Amino acid sequence: MLHYLKKRLAYLYFHYELVTCIYMFEPWERKLINGVVIAIICLLFFSIYVYLSKYTETLIHFLSPAPVVREVHM
């Protein structure tokens, strides 16, 4: 199982290298490019975590009907 996972991750990284054409760069350039990609992905997930919850809450309050408040006469 662990061997299969390792082979699968190696295949996915190889596919990533071919799609982005970073296999042509030198090792230090690959590390720099991969670092930038990882930084962008981390910032994307951070912004999703921080802002999506607020936007979702606002959307739910906007779309849900307002509660009916009934006055009690005494």
MIPA-576083 format. One record per atom (N, C-alpha, C, O, CB): residue number from 1; x, y, z; atom name. Coordinates in steps of 0.1 Angstrom, whole numbers, plus 5000, padded with zeros to 4 digits. Each point is the difference from the previous one (the first is absolute). Glycine has a CB too. Example, Ala and Ser with C-alpha at 12.3 -4.5 7.8 and 13.67 -1.06 7.14 Angstrom:
% MIPA-576083
site resi: 1 u: 5132 v: 4943 w: 5078 name: N
site resi: 1 u: 4991 v: 5012 w: 5000 name: CA
site resi: 1 u: 5009 v: 5012 w: 5000 name: C
site resi: 1 u: 5010 v: 5000 w: 5007 name: O
site resi: 1 u: 4971 v: 4988 w: 5005 name: CB
site resi: 2 u: 5015 v: 5023 w: 4981 name: N
site resi: 2 u: 5009 v: 5011 w: 5000 name: CA
site resi: 2 u: 4992 v: 5011 w: 5008 name: C
site resi: 2 u: 5005 v: 5011 w: 5001 name: O
site resi: 2 u: 5007 v: 4983 w: 4977 name: CB
This chain:
% MIPA-576083
site resi: 1 u: 5008 v: 4988 w: 5000 name: N
site resi: 1 u: 4992 v: 5012 w: 5000 name: CA
site resi: 1 u: 5009 v: 5013 w: 5000 name: C
site resi: 1 u: 4997 v: 5009 w: 4992 name: O
site resi: 1 u: 4985 v: 4978 w: 5020 name: CB
site resi: 2 u: 5028 v: 5013 w: 4997 name: N
site resi: 2 u: 5008 v: 5011 w: 5001 name: CA
site resi: 2 u: 5009 v: 5002 w: 4987 name: C
site resi: 2 u: 5002 v: 5011 w: 4995 name: O
site resi: 2 u: 4999 v: 4986 w: 5030 name: CB
site resi: 3 u: 5003 v: 4992 w: 4969 name: N
site resi: 3 u: 5008 v: 5000 w: 4988 name: CA
site resi: 3 u: 4991 v: 5005 w: 4988 name: C
site resi: 3 u: 5005 v: 5008 w: 4992 name: O
site resi: 3 u: 5009 v: 4972 w: 5016 name: CB
site resi: 4 u: 4973 v: 5016 w: 4992 name: N
site resi: 4 u: 4991 v: 5005 w: 4990 name: CA
site resi: 4 u: 4998 v: 5016 w: 5001 name: C
site resi: 4 u: 5000 v: 5007 w: 4990 name: O
site resi: 4 u: 4989 v: 4970 w: 5009 name: CB
site resi: 5 u: 5010 v: 5027 w: 5013 name: N
site resi: 5 u: 4998 v: 5015 w: 5003 name: CA
site resi: 5 u: 5012 v: 5008 w: 4995 name: C
site resi: 5 u: 4999 v: 5010 w: 4995 name: O
site resi: 5 u: 4986 v: 4984 w: 5025 name: CB
site resi: 6 u: 5027 v: 5000 w: 4983 name: N
site resi: 6 u: 5012 v: 5007 w: 4997 name: CA
site resi: 6 u: 5002 v: 5000 w: 4984 name: C
site resi: 6 u: 5004 v: 5011 w: 4995 name: O
site resi: 6 u: 5006 v: 4981 w: 5027 name: CB
site resi: 7 u: 4986 v: 4997 w: 4972 name: N
site resi: 7 u: 5001 v: 5000 w: 4985 name: CA
site resi: 7 u: 4990 v: 5010 w: 4994 name: C
site resi: 7 u: 5002 v: 5007 w: 4990 name: O
site resi: 7 u: 5006 v: 4969 w: 5011 name: CB
site resi: 8 u: 4980 v: 5025 w: 5005 name: N
site resi: 8 u: 4989 v: 5009 w: 4995 name: CA
site resi: 8 u: 5005 v: 5014 w: 5002 name: C
site resi: 8 u: 4997 v: 5008 w: 4991 name: O
site resi: 8 u: 4985 v: 4975 w: 5014 name: CB
site resi: 9 u: 5023 v: 5021 w: 5006 name: N
site resi: 9 u: 5005 v: 5014 w: 5002 name: CA
site resi: 9 u: 5011 v: 5003 w: 4991 name: C
site resi: 9 u: 5001 v: 5012 w: 4995 name: O
site resi: 9 u: 4992 v: 4987 w: 5029 name: CB
site resi: 10 u: 5016 v: 4992 w: 4973 name: N
site resi: 10 u: 5011 v: 5002 w: 4991 name: CA
site resi: 10 u: 4994 v: 5002 w: 4986 name: C
site resi: 10 u: 5005 v: 5009 w: 4993 name: O
site resi: 10 u: 5011 v: 4977 w: 5021 name: CB
site resi: 11 u: 4974 v: 5006 w: 4982 name: N
site resi: 11 u: 4994 v: 5002 w: 4987 name: CA
site resi: 11 u: 4993 v: 5014 w: 4999 name: C
site resi: 11 u: 5001 v: 5006 w: 4990 name: O
site resi: 11 u: 4996 v: 4969 w: 5009 name: CB
site resi: 12 u: 4996 v: 5029 w: 5012 name: N
site resi: 12 u: 4993 v: 5013 w: 4999 name: CA
site resi: 12 u: 5010 v: 5011 w: 4999 name: C
site resi: 12 u: 4998 v: 5010 w: 4993 name: O
site resi: 12 u: 4983 v: 4980 w: 5021 name: CB
site resi: 13 u: 5030 v: 5009 w: 4994 name: N
site resi: 13 u: 5010 v: 5011 w: 4999 name: CA
site resi: 13 u: 5007 v: 5000 w: 4986 name: C
site resi: 13 u: 5002 v: 5011 w: 4994 name: O
site resi: 13 u: 5002 v: 4987 w: 5030 name: CB
site resi: 14 u: 4998 v: 4990 w: 4970 name: N
site resi: 14 u: 5005 v: 5000 w: 4987 name: CA
site resi: 14 u: 4991 v: 5006 w: 4990 name: C
site resi: 14 u: 5004 v: 5007 w: 4991 name: O
site resi: 14 u: 5008 v: 4972 w: 5015 name: CB
site resi: 15 u: 4975 v: 5018 w: 4995 name: N
site resi: 15 u: 4990 v: 5006 w: 4992 name: CA
site resi: 15 u: 4999 v: 5015 w: 5001 name: C
site resi: 15 u: 4999 v: 5008 w: 4991 name: O
site resi: 15 u: 4988 v: 4971 w: 5011 name: CB
site resi: 16 u: 5014 v: 5026 w: 5011 name: N
site resi: 16 u: 5001 v: 5014 w: 5003 name: CA
site resi: 16 u: 5012 v: 5007 w: 4993 name: C
site resi: 16 u: 4999 v: 5011 w: 4994 name: O
site resi: 16 u: 4990 v: 4985 w: 5028 name: CB
site resi: 17 u: 5022 v: 4997 w: 4978 name: N
site resi: 17 u: 5012 v: 5005 w: 4993 name: CA
site resi: 17 u: 4998 v: 5001 w: 4985 name: C
site resi: 17 u: 5005 v: 5010 w: 4994 name: O
site resi: 17 u: 5009 v: 4981 w: 5025 name: CB
site resi: 18 u: 4980 v: 4999 w: 4975 name: N
site resi: 18 u: 4998 v: 5000 w: 4986 name: CA
site resi: 18 u: 4990 v: 5011 w: 4996 name: C
site resi: 18 u: 5001 v: 5007 w: 4990 name: O
site resi: 18 u: 5004 v: 4969 w: 5009 name: CB
site resi: 19 u: 4984 v: 5025 w: 5009 name: N
site resi: 19 u: 4990 v: 5010 w: 4996 name: CA
site resi: 19 u: 5005 v: 5014 w: 5001 name: C
site resi: 19 u: 4997 v: 5009 w: 4992 name: O
site resi: 19 u: 4985 v: 4975 w: 5016 name: CB
site resi: 20 u: 5025 v: 5019 w: 5003 name: N
site resi: 20 u: 5005 v: 5014 w: 5002 name: CA
site resi: 20 u: 5014 v: 5003 w: 4993 name: C
site resi: 20 u: 5005 v: 5011 w: 5000 name: O
site resi: 20 u: 4983 v: 4989 w: 5022 name: CB
site resi: 21 u: 5018 v: 4989 w: 4972 name: N
site resi: 21 u: 5012 v: 5001 w: 4993 name: CA
site resi: 21 u: 5012 v: 5004 w: 5009 name: C
site resi: 21 u: 5010 v: 5007 w: 4995 name: O
site resi: 21 u: 4977 v: 4999 w: 4984 name: CB
site resi: 22 u: 5012 v: 4991 w: 5034 name: N
site resi: 22 u: 5011 v: 5004 w: 5009 name: CA
site resi: 22 u: 5011 v: 4990 w: 5000 name: C
site resi: 22 u: 5011 v: 5002 w: 5006 name: O
site resi: 22 u: 4973 v: 5010 w: 5008 name: CB
site resi: 23 u: 5014 v: 4977 w: 4978 name: N
site resi: 23 u: 5011 v: 4990 w: 5000 name: CA
site resi: 23 u: 5012 v: 5005 w: 4992 name: C
site resi: 23 u: 5011 v: 4994 w: 5000 name: O
site resi: 23 u: 4972 v: 4988 w: 5001 name: CB
site resi: 24 u: 5015 v: 5029 w: 4991 name: N
site resi: 24 u: 5011 v: 5006 w: 4992 name: CA
site resi: 24 u: 5009 v: 5009 w: 5009 name: C
site resi: 24 u: 5011 v: 5003 w: 4995 name: O
site resi: 24 u: 4974 v: 4995 w: 4985 name: CB
site resi: 25 u: 5011 v: 5006 w: 5031 name: N
site resi: 25 u: 5008 v: 5009 w: 5008 name: CA
site resi: 25 u: 5010 v: 4993 w: 5009 name: C
site resi: 25 u: 5000 v: 4987 w: 5001 name: O
site resi: 25 u: 4980 v: 5028 w: 4999 name: CB
site resi: 26 u: 5029 v: 4992 w: 5005 name: N
site resi: 26 u: 5010 v: 4995 w: 5009 name: CA
site resi: 26 u: 4994 v: 4997 w: 5014 name: C
site resi: 26 u: 4989 v: 5006 w: 5003 name: O
site resi: 26 u: 5029 v: 5007 w: 4984 name: CB
site resi: 27 u: 4988 v: 4979 w: 5021 name: N
site resi: 27 u: 4994 v: 4997 w: 5013 name: CA
site resi: 27 u: 4996 v: 5012 w: 5009 name: C
site resi: 27 u: 4990 v: 5000 w: 5006 name: O
site resi: 27 u: 5023 v: 4978 w: 4992 name: CB
site resi: 28 u: 4996 v: 5032 w: 5002 name: N
site resi: 28 u: 4997 v: 5011 w: 5009 name: CA
site resi: 28 u: 4988 v: 5008 w: 4994 name: C
site resi: 28 u: 4993 v: 5006 w: 5008 name: O
site resi: 28 u: 5032 v: 4995 w: 4999 name: CB
site resi: 29 u: 4974 v: 4999 w: 4980 name: N
site resi: 29 u: 4988 v: 5008 w: 4994 name: CA
site resi: 29 u: 4987 v: 4992 w: 5003 name: C
site resi: 29 u: 4990 v: 5006 w: 5002 name: O
site resi: 29 u: 5025 v: 5003 w: 4980 name: CB
site resi: 30 u: 4986 v: 4978 w: 5017 name: N
site resi: 30 u: 4988 v: 4992 w: 5003 name: CA
site resi: 30 u: 4996 v: 5002 w: 5015 name: C
site resi: 30 u: 4988 v: 5001 w: 5003 name: O
site resi: 30 u: 5019 v: 4982 w: 4980 name: CB
site resi: 31 u: 5003 v: 5017 w: 5026 name: N
site resi: 31 u: 4996 v: 5003 w: 5014 name: CA
site resi: 31 u: 4994 v: 5014 w: 5002 name: C
site resi: 31 u: 4990 v: 5001 w: 5008 name: O
site resi: 31 u: 5028 v: 4983 w: 4999 name: CB
site resi: 32 u: 4987 v: 5026 w: 4986 name: N
site resi: 32 u: 4995 v: 5013 w: 5001 name: CA
site resi: 32 u: 4985 v: 5000 w: 4994 name: C
site resi: 32 u: 4991 v: 5006 w: 5007 name: O
site resi: 32 u: 5032 v: 5004 w: 4991 name: CB
site resi: 33 u: 4975 v: 4984 w: 4991 name: N
site resi: 33 u: 4987 v: 5000 w: 4994 name: CA
site resi: 33 u: 4990 v: 4993 w: 5009 name: C
site resi: 33 u: 4989 v: 5004 w: 5002 name: O
site resi: 33 u: 5021 v: 4997 w: 4975 name: CB
site resi: 34 u: 4994 v: 4987 w: 5027 name: N
site resi: 34 u: 4992 v: 4992 w: 5009 name: CA
site resi: 34 u: 4996 v: 5008 w: 5013 name: C
site resi: 34 u: 4989 v: 4999 w: 5005 name: O
site resi: 34 u: 5021 v: 4980 w: 4985 name: CB
site resi: 35 u: 5000 v: 5028 w: 5015 name: N
site resi: 35 u: 4998 v: 5008 w: 5012 name: CA
site resi: 35 u: 4989 v: 5011 w: 4998 name: C
site resi: 35 u: 4992 v: 5002 w: 5008 name: O
site resi: 35 u: 5032 v: 4993 w: 4999 name: CB
site resi: 36 u: 4977 v: 5011 w: 4981 name: N
site resi: 36 u: 4990 v: 5011 w: 4997 name: CA
site resi: 36 u: 4986 v: 4993 w: 4998 name: C
site resi: 36 u: 4990 v: 5006 w: 5005 name: O
site resi: 36 u: 5028 v: 5008 w: 4984 name: CB
site resi: 37 u: 4981 v: 4975 w: 5005 name: N
site resi: 37 u: 4988 v: 4993 w: 4998 name: CA
site resi: 37 u: 4994 v: 4996 w: 5014 name: C
site resi: 37 u: 4988 v: 5002 w: 5002 name: O
site resi: 37 u: 5019 v: 4989 w: 4975 name: CB
site resi: 38 u: 5001 v: 5004 w: 5031 name: N
site resi: 38 u: 4995 v: 4996 w: 5014 name: CA
site resi: 38 u: 4996 v: 5012 w: 5008 name: C
site resi: 38 u: 4990 v: 4999 w: 5007 name: O
site resi: 38 u: 5026 v: 4981 w: 4992 name: CB
site resi: 39 u: 4991 v: 5031 w: 5000 name: N
site resi: 39 u: 4996 v: 5012 w: 5007 name: CA
site resi: 39 u: 4987 v: 5005 w: 4995 name: C
site resi: 39 u: 4991 v: 5004 w: 5008 name: O
site resi: 39 u: 5033 v: 5002 w: 4995 name: CB
site resi: 40 u: 4973 v: 4994 w: 4984 name: N
site resi: 40 u: 4988 v: 5004 w: 4994 name: CA
site resi: 40 u: 4988 v: 4991 w: 5005 name: C
site resi: 40 u: 4989 v: 5005 w: 5004 name: O
site resi: 40 u: 5023 v: 5004 w: 4976 name: CB
site resi: 41 u: 4991 v: 4978 w: 5020 name: N
site resi: 41 u: 4989 v: 4991 w: 5005 name: CA
site resi: 41 u: 4997 v: 5002 w: 5014 name: C
site resi: 41 u: 4989 v: 4999 w: 5004 name: O
site resi: 41 u: 5019 v: 4984 w: 4979 name: CB
site resi: 42 u: 5003 v: 5019 w: 5025 name: N
site resi: 42 u: 4998 v: 5002 w: 5015 name: CA
site resi: 42 u: 4992 v: 5013 w: 5002 name: C
site resi: 42 u: 4991 v: 5000 w: 5008 name: O
site resi: 42 u: 5030 v: 4988 w: 4997 name: CB
site resi: 43 u: 4982 v: 5023 w: 4988 name: N
site resi: 43 u: 4992 v: 5012 w: 5001 name: CA
site resi: 43 u: 4986 v: 4999 w: 4996 name: C
site resi: 43 u: 4991 v: 5005 w: 5005 name: O
site resi: 43 u: 5030 v: 5007 w: 4991 name: CB
site resi: 44 u: 4977 v: 4980 w: 4993 name: N
site resi: 44 u: 4986 v: 4997 w: 4996 name: CA
site resi: 44 u: 4992 v: 4993 w: 5010 name: C
site resi: 44 u: 4989 v: 5004 w: 5003 name: O
site resi: 44 u: 5020 v: 4995 w: 4974 name: CB
site resi: 45 u: 4997 v: 4990 w: 5029 name: N
site resi: 45 u: 4992 v: 4993 w: 5011 name: CA
site resi: 45 u: 4998 v: 5009 w: 5012 name: C
site resi: 45 u: 4990 v: 4999 w: 5007 name: O
site resi: 45 u: 5020 v: 4979 w: 4984 name: CB
site resi: 46 u: 5000 v: 5030 w: 5012 name: N
site resi: 46 u: 4998 v: 5009 w: 5012 name: CA
site resi: 46 u: 4989 v: 5010 w: 4998 name: C
site resi: 46 u: 4992 v: 5002 w: 5008 name: O
site resi: 46 u: 5032 v: 4995 w: 4997 name: CB
site resi: 47 u: 4976 v: 5009 w: 4983 name: N
site resi: 47 u: 4989 v: 5009 w: 4997 name: CA
site resi: 47 u: 4986 v: 4993 w: 4999 name: C
site resi: 47 u: 4990 v: 5006 w: 5004 name: O
site resi: 47 u: 5027 v: 5009 w: 4984 name: CB
site resi: 48 u: 4983 v: 4973 w: 5007 name: N
site resi: 48 u: 4987 v: 4993 w: 5000 name: CA
site resi: 48 u: 4996 v: 4997 w: 5015 name: C
site resi: 48 u: 4988 v: 5002 w: 5003 name: O
site resi: 48 u: 5018 v: 4987 w: 4975 name: CB
site resi: 49 u: 5003 v: 5007 w: 5030 name: N
site resi: 49 u: 4997 v: 4998 w: 5014 name: CA
site resi: 49 u: 4995 v: 5012 w: 5007 name: C
site resi: 49 u: 4991 v: 4999 w: 5008 name: O
site resi: 49 u: 5026 v: 4983 w: 4992 name: CB
site resi: 50 u: 4989 v: 5029 w: 4998 name: N
site resi: 50 u: 4997 v: 5013 w: 5007 name: CA
site resi: 50 u: 4987 v: 5006 w: 4995 name: C
site resi: 50 u: 4992 v: 5004 w: 5008 name: O
site resi: 50 u: 5033 v: 4999 w: 4996 name: CB
site resi: 51 u: 4974 v: 4998 w: 4983 name: N
site resi: 51 u: 4990 v: 5009 w: 4994 name: CA
site resi: 51 u: 4987 v: 4992 w: 4996 name: C
site resi: 51 u: 4989 v: 5005 w: 5001 name: O
site resi: 51 u: 5029 v: 5010 w: 4991 name: CB
site resi: 52 u: 4983 v: 4972 w: 5005 name: N
site resi: 52 u: 4989 v: 4993 w: 4995 name: CA
site resi: 52 u: 4990 v: 4998 w: 5011 name: C
site resi: 52 u: 4988 v: 5000 w: 4997 name: O
site resi: 52 u: 5026 v: 4988 w: 4986 name: CB
site resi: 53 u: 4990 v: 5010 w: 5029 name: N
site resi: 53 u: 4990 v: 4998 w: 5011 name: CA
site resi: 53 u: 4992 v: 5013 w: 5002 name: C
site resi: 53 u: 4988 v: 4999 w: 5002 name: O
site resi: 53 u: 5027 v: 4984 w: 5009 name: CB
site resi: 54 u: 4991 v: 5028 w: 4988 name: N
site resi: 54 u: 4993 v: 5013 w: 5002 name: CA
site resi: 54 u: 4990 v: 5002 w: 4988 name: C
site resi: 54 u: 4988 v: 5004 w: 5003 name: O
site resi: 54 u: 5031 v: 5006 w: 5010 name: CB
site resi: 55 u: 4985 v: 4987 w: 4975 name: N
site resi: 55 u: 4992 v: 5002 w: 4989 name: CA
site resi: 55 u: 4988 v: 4990 w: 5000 name: C
site resi: 55 u: 4989 v: 5003 w: 4996 name: O
site resi: 55 u: 5030 v: 5006 w: 4991 name: CB
site resi: 56 u: 4984 v: 4979 w: 5017 name: N
site resi: 56 u: 4989 v: 4990 w: 5001 name: CA
site resi: 56 u: 4990 v: 5004 w: 5010 name: C
site resi: 56 u: 4988 v: 4998 w: 4998 name: O
site resi: 56 u: 5028 v: 4984 w: 4995 name: CB
site resi: 57 u: 4989 v: 5022 w: 5019 name: N
site resi: 57 u: 4990 v: 5005 w: 5010 name: CA
site resi: 57 u: 4992 v: 5011 w: 4995 name: C
site resi: 57 u: 4988 v: 5000 w: 5003 name: O
site resi: 57 u: 5028 v: 4993 w: 5015 name: CB
site resi: 58 u: 4990 v: 5017 w: 4976 name: N
site resi: 58 u: 4992 v: 5011 w: 4994 name: CA
site resi: 58 u: 4990 v: 4995 w: 4990 name: C
site resi: 58 u: 4989 v: 5005 w: 4999 name: O
site resi: 58 u: 5031 v: 5010 w: 5005 name: CB
site resi: 59 u: 4984 v: 4976 w: 4987 name: N
site resi: 59 u: 4991 v: 4995 w: 4990 name: CA
site resi: 59 u: 4988 v: 4992 w: 5006 name: C
site resi: 59 u: 4989 v: 5002 w: 4996 name: O
site resi: 59 u: 5030 v: 4997 w: 4988 name: CB
site resi: 60 u: 4984 v: 4994 w: 5027 name: N
site resi: 60 u: 4989 v: 4992 w: 5006 name: CA
site resi: 60 u: 4990 v: 5010 w: 5007 name: C
site resi: 60 u: 4988 v: 4998 w: 4999 name: O
site resi: 60 u: 5028 v: 4983 w: 5005 name: CB
site resi: 61 u: 4989 v: 5029 w: 5002 name: N
site resi: 61 u: 4991 v: 5010 w: 5006 name: CA
site resi: 61 u: 4993 v: 5008 w: 4990 name: C
site resi: 61 u: 4988 v: 5004 w: 5002 name: O
site resi: 61 u: 5027 v: 4998 w: 5017 name: CB
site resi: 62 u: 4990 v: 5000 w: 4969 name: N
site resi: 62 u: 4994 v: 5007 w: 4989 name: CA
site resi: 62 u: 4989 v: 4991 w: 4994 name: C
site resi: 62 u: 4989 v: 5005 w: 4997 name: O
site resi: 62 u: 5032 v: 5008 w: 4999 name: CB
site resi: 63 u: 4981 v: 4975 w: 5002 name: N
site resi: 63 u: 4991 v: 4991 w: 4994 name: CA
site resi: 63 u: 4989 v: 4994 w: 5009 name: C
site resi: 63 u: 4989 v: 4997 w: 4995 name: O
site resi: 63 u: 5029 v: 4998 w: 4989 name: CB
site resi: 64 u: 4985 v: 5004 w: 5028 name: N
site resi: 64 u: 4990 v: 4994 w: 5009 name: CA
site resi: 64 u: 4990 v: 5011 w: 5004 name: C
site resi: 64 u: 5003 v: 5012 w: 5001 name: O
site resi: 64 u: 5014 v: 4972 w: 5008 name: CB
site resi: 65 u: 4970 v: 5011 w: 4993 name: N
site resi: 65 u: 4990 v: 5010 w: 5003 name: CA
site resi: 65 u: 5002 v: 5006 w: 5014 name: C
site resi: 65 u: 5005 v: 4993 w: 5009 name: O
site resi: 65 u: 4979 v: 4995 w: 4976 name: CB
site resi: 66 u: 5012 v: 5024 w: 5016 name: N
site resi: 66 u: 5002 v: 5007 w: 5013 name: CA
site resi: 66 u: 4990 v: 4993 w: 5010 name: C
site resi: 66 u: 4989 v: 4997 w: 4997 name: O
site resi: 66 u: 5019 v: 5025 w: 4992 name: CB
site resi: 67 u: 4996 v: 4977 w: 5024 name: N
site resi: 67 u: 4991 v: 4994 w: 5009 name: CA
site resi: 67 u: 4988 v: 5009 w: 5003 name: C
site resi: 67 u: 5002 v: 5013 w: 5001 name: O
site resi: 67 u: 5017 v: 4975 w: 5010 name: CB
site resi: 68 u: 4970 v: 5007 w: 4991 name: N
site resi: 68 u: 4988 v: 5008 w: 5003 name: CA
site resi: 68 u: 4999 v: 5002 w: 5014 name: C
site resi: 68 u: 5001 v: 4991 w: 5009 name: O
site resi: 68 u: 4987 v: 4999 w: 4972 name: CB
site resi: 69 u: 5012 v: 5023 w: 5023 name: N
site resi: 69 u: 4999 v: 5004 w: 5014 name: CA
site resi: 69 u: 4986 v: 5004 w: 5003 name: C
site resi: 69 u: 4994 v: 5010 w: 4994 name: O
site resi: 69 u: 5030 v: 4998 w: 5006 name: CB
site resi: 70 u: 4970 v: 4985 w: 5009 name: N
site resi: 70 u: 4986 v: 5004 w: 5004 name: CA
site resi: 70 u: 5000 v: 5007 w: 5013 name: C
site resi: 70 u: 5006 v: 4995 w: 5010 name: O
site resi: 70 u: 4985 v: 4985 w: 4977 name: CB
site resi: 71 u: 5001 v: 5030 w: 5013 name: N
site resi: 71 u: 4999 v: 5008 w: 5013 name: CA
site resi: 71 u: 4989 v: 4994 w: 5009 name: C
site resi: 71 u: 4990 v: 4996 w: 4995 name: O
site resi: 71 u: 5019 v: 5025 w: 4993 name: CB
site resi: 72 u: 4994 v: 4978 w: 5024 name: N
site resi: 72 u: 4990 v: 4995 w: 5010 name: CA
site resi: 72 u: 4994 v: 5012 w: 5006 name: C
site resi: 72 u: 5006 v: 5008 w: 5007 name: O
site resi: 72 u: 5007 v: 4971 w: 4997 name: CB
site resi: 73 u: 4973 v: 5021 w: 4995 name: N
site resi: 73 u: 4993 v: 5011 w: 5006 name: CA
site resi: 73 u: 4994 v: 4996 w: 5013 name: C
site resi: 73 u: 4994 v: 4989 w: 5002 name: O
site resi: 73 u: 5000 v: 5020 w: 4975 name: CB
site resi: 74 u: 5009 v: 4999 w: 5033 name: N
site resi: 74 u: 4995 v: 4997 w: 5013 name: CA
site resi: 74 u: 4990 v: 5010 w: 5005 name: C
site resi: 74 u: 4994 v: 4999 w: 5011 name: O
site resi: 74 u: 5027 v: 4990 w: 4994 name: CB
